[in-house]
């Protein structure tokens, strides 16, 4: 029996189970059943259990992969989920043990904290894992090109976000602690990179891989939304727990479903691979960088703009070389 048929019932059961748990989480967080105490305990247990389940399913998928690259990719993703779970365990230890004498709603976790090592290590393991998954990227040149496109878009988004949004926030953070600024900026930057890499590998995937990779892309996007919502709520200190806390488990449920999904998806995301998209975004980033360069008051923006310009120039050089080779080949074929 094909592996797709064997995993189809498990995928359907997981889809229903994860959907019910996610709906329950939304209701519990929205209604605050039992008050702050039970809600916080439920939320933390869900934040710990979801990445552990996703890690187990990713490891199971790795054991069934015949190709070495895909096996390594799923093991990297399993490791990434485990790292997030380690960060969550550190978070829960500080919240429930070291601050046990403090009323629950008054407990404040330091930032940055040791839990951030696990959370940030998730991205370090997940990004190479995603790059190893598509079978359409066996050639080293294809992987290098994908990495260049991902870096170009990620740096462009980071530059635009820095110039128009993050710079003001970082100015307040650096006054208190430079390390806080670094960790604070690391989350949105790595979120953007993860989403972009997931989108690009989905575009390069062969048909039978697209379902899994699009679920991974959805999980990456939901994770980014959760990080952004947590940051905004933490800045405003509006609530101790909120509906936004349901985003992280939903993201890891998507990762778990991706490990169970086998078979083709719908049409290809061809727009992701188009050059005009990357070039337009890079051009907007360069304009923002030029503005910073003219003002000469933002070394980080100038550095990001320089990196974007160098990558864009290198991609143009590569495109020109490929065009010249294609013309030479066509000419040789015509003469022959």
Beta strands, then each sheet from edge to edge (+ up, - down):
end
